[in-house]
Amino acid sequence: MGGYDAAMKVILAYCRQAALEFFLGLDVAESELLELPQETASVRRSDFPIRVRVADGRVFIVLLEVQSRWEAHVPLRLLEYDARYRLKTGLSVLPVVMLLTPGGSVVECFEDEGLRYRFRVISLAAMDAREVVNLGNPCLMPFVGLMRGGSEVFQRAEEAIYGSALARSDKADLLTGMALLSGLVDKDLPRRLLERRRDIIMESYAYELIKKEGYEEGVRSGIQQGMQQGIQQGMQQGTLEATREHILETLEARFMSVPKDIFNALRKIHDPDTLKFLFKKALRADSLDEFRKTLTSFLD
């Protein structure tokens, strides 16, 4: 699997509401990215179940399937996951396919004998990049490179992230996600992005997730070496505190608040590799208690 799944996980950690509102037209009051069930081997990392509460009080699951390209078996696979989440949560499900690149015989309805299954398809290639950039929302900018005319306004989209009021760590992760997604359609875009924004991309600990998940060869050739060097340099320059802050921000984004005991325990960790491991755990833990157990195991 390519790096687009890692990029989407990073983007949705910060910009879930903006994505749901723009791409699906939902009036989101609250949303939560659910963990994939560990016991279900067939559920893939590019599936993002999101529990959503909209302004009128309705609560349901948005099942977002991210595809780098269309595949004929997508509808049946989506139906399988749809049924599982209905059974698991007792909630209704809005099934959505986000298609990152054009091509294939795309459908929005699967029919076979007595079965008729409808879902929504978001084709990024069919969207006008210039219109999205003009909206000015930094949360939408990582997708611009995949849209129609994206290469022409790519730098403007990048500048919208870089010049936004977001926290520096959030900007770094969004730019990293932008690099990975754009590499699906133009291998030169991530390279040029890295050249222009090396200062901030080097601070992105989203790279730890990306490095674990794996990503496309074309993107790797453009950004891997520079990002690895940047992370090493950052650690050498004493960015342990920045790493701790990034862990806390990730936990806060996922679980709303961080107890003081976790904050205090993190300050006792001074090993760079341990902090990097804890960052990955913060992205994946099912609960704060699970993260706390991992954290305290390094203090025993």
N, C-alpha and C positions, 0 to 999 in steps of 0.2 A: 504494500500500500504506500502511496506517495505521501508527501508532507502536507498536502492540503488539509488532511484531518487534524494534524497538529496545529496548523495555522487557524483552522476554524475553532478549535477548542480554546485557543488563546483569545481570539476575537470575541467569541461568545461570553468569555469570562467577564469582559468589560462592557460589551456593547450589545448585550442580548436584547434589551428593550428596544433600542433603536432599530435593530435588525427585524424584530418581530413587527414593529409598527410600520416600517418602510416596505418590507417585502410582502407582508401579509395583510396590512391595513388594520391591524388590531389596535384597540385602545387599551394598552397594557397598564394594569395597576400594580401587578407583582408577577415576577417570574423566577423560576428556579431550575437550574440545569440538573437533571437527575443523573445519578450514576448508573451506568449500564450494569445489569445483573451479572455478577461474576460467574454464576453457575451456568450461564447460557453462552456456550462457546460460539454459536452461530451468529450472535449479535456482534456487529463489527464496530470498530472504533470510529467510523465515519457516520454513525447514527447518533443523533443528539435528541434524546427525549427531554422536553422542557415543560414543566408544570406551569401553567399560565392562569392568572386570575385577571379578567378584564374589568373595565370600569362598571359594567352593569352587574357584577358579582358572579358571573359564570366562571367555573373552574374546569379546565380541560388540559389535555396533553397535546402539545405540538410535537409531532414526531418528525424531526428534520433529518432526511437522508441526503447526505452530500455526495454527489457523484462527479468525478472528474470528467466523465463522458457517459453517454447513455448506453445502457445495456438492456437487452431484451427481458432479462429476468427481474429487473427492478420492481415492477408492480407486484409480483408474487412475494418477493422478499419483504417488501414494504407491508403487504397484507399480513404476513407472518408476524412481524414485529408489532403491527397495529393490534392484532388479536391478543398478543402477550401483554401489552400495556393496558388494554381494556380489562383483562382478567386480573392483572397485578394491582391496578389502582382503583378499579371500579368507575373510572372517569371516561368520558368520551374522548376520542382522538381525532386531531386534525392532521392527516398525513400530507407531508410536503417533500418534494424532491427539489433540491437546489442543484442545478446543472451548471458546472463551471465552464465547460467548453461546448461548442456547438457540434452537431452531427448526430446521425442515427435517426431512426424512425420513432420520434418521441410521441408518446400518447399520455393522456390524462385520465384514461378509463380502461380497465381491463375487464373483458367479458368472456365467459366460457360456460356453456350450458346454463345452469341456474345461478351462476356467480356474476355479479356486476360490482366492480370496485372502483370508486372514483378517488382521485387524489389531485393535489395541486403541483404544478411544475413551475419553478422559477428558473427561467433561462437567462443567465447573466449576459450572454452574448447578444441577446435581443434588446437589452437596455441601453439607453443613450448615456454614455459616460459623462458627457458635458453637462447634461441636465442634473446628474447626481452631484457632480463637483459644484455646480452653482447652488445647491442646497446648503453647502458649507458644513454639513455634519461630519466631524472627523471619524465617527464610528462607521460611516459608510465608505470612507475612502479606501480601505484595504481591498474592496471589491472592484474598484474602478478599472484596474488593469485588465480585467476579464470582460469588460463591457465594450460595446461598439464605440470605436474611436478612443479607446482607453489610453493608447500609447501617446496620443496627441496631448492629453490633459493629465498624464500621469504625474508629472512634476508638480502641477497645481494641487493635485490630490495629496501628494506627499507633503507639500507645504501647509496644507490645511491641517494635517495631523501635527506637524512639527510646531506650527504657530498657535495651536489651540491652547485652551486653559486646562487641559488634562494634566494629571501628574506626570512627571518626567518618565517614571517607570511604565506608566500606561502608554505613553507615546512610543517608547522603545519597543514594547511588545506589539503594538498595532503596526508599526513600521516593519517589524520582523515578519508578522503575518502577511503584510502587504507584499513583501519580497517573495515569500514562498508561493502565494497565490499567483502573482504575476508571472512567475517562472513557468507556469503551465502553458502560457501562450507565447511568451517572448523571453528567451533566456538572457537577453541583454538588459531587460528592465531591472531585475534584482541586482545585477552587477553595478549598474549606474546608481541605483538607490543606495547601495552600500558605499559607493565612492563619495556621494554627497552627504550622507548622514552617518558616517562611520562613528562619529563622536557619541551619538545616542544609541545606535543599534548595538554597539559593543557592551552597553549596560543591560541589555535585555536578557533576563534569565529564562525567558520563553525558550531560549536556545537549548536549555537542559531538557525540556520536554521534546523539542524537535529532534535533538540528538538521539533520544531514546526511541521515538516513534519511527524515525527514518524519513527521508524525503528524496525527491527526484534527483537524478544525476545532474540534470541541467542546472537546477537551482544550487545544488551542492557546489558545483564548479564555480558558481558566481559568488557565493557568500560564505561557504564553510570555513575556508582558511582564515579569512579576515575576522570572522566572529570568534573562532577559537582563540586566535591571538588576542583579541580584545578582552575576552573573558579572563584569560591568564593575566593580562596586564592589569585588568581591573582588580583582580584578587591581590596582585602584588602591590597595588597602590592602596590597599586597605579598604576595600568596599564591603567588608563583612557587615557593617551596619546597613548598607544599602540592601544586601541580601536579606537580612532580618526584616527590613521594612517591606520588601517584596513579598515575603512569606506572609506577613501580617495582612497586607493588602489583599492577597489572594484568599486568605481565610475569611476576611471581612466580606469580600465580594460574594463568597459562596455561602457563608453561614450568618451573615448580617452583623455579628459582633464577635469580638475575641476576648475571652476571659483574661483577667489580669495574671493568673498563674501561668498561662501559656506565654504571655508577653514576658514575664520575668524569667521563665525557663529558657526562652530563646536567647536572652541576653547572656546566659551562662555558656552558650555554645560558641567556641572560637575557632573551630576547625572548618576551613572552607568546604571540604568535601562533604562533611556532615550537613552543613547548611544547604548545600546544593541538593543533597538527598532529601532533606526536609522540605525544600521547595517543591520537589516532585511529589512528595507525599501530600503536601497541601493541595495540589491540583487534583489528587485522586481519592483522598480519604472520603469515606462515606459519611463521617460525622466528625465533630470536634473531639469527641471522646477517643475515636480511633487515632486521630492525629496526636492527641495528648499522650496516648500510650506509647506511640513511636518516639515522641520527643523525650519523654521521661526515661525511656530505655537507654538513651545516651547520657543520662545524668547519674545512673545507678553506679 
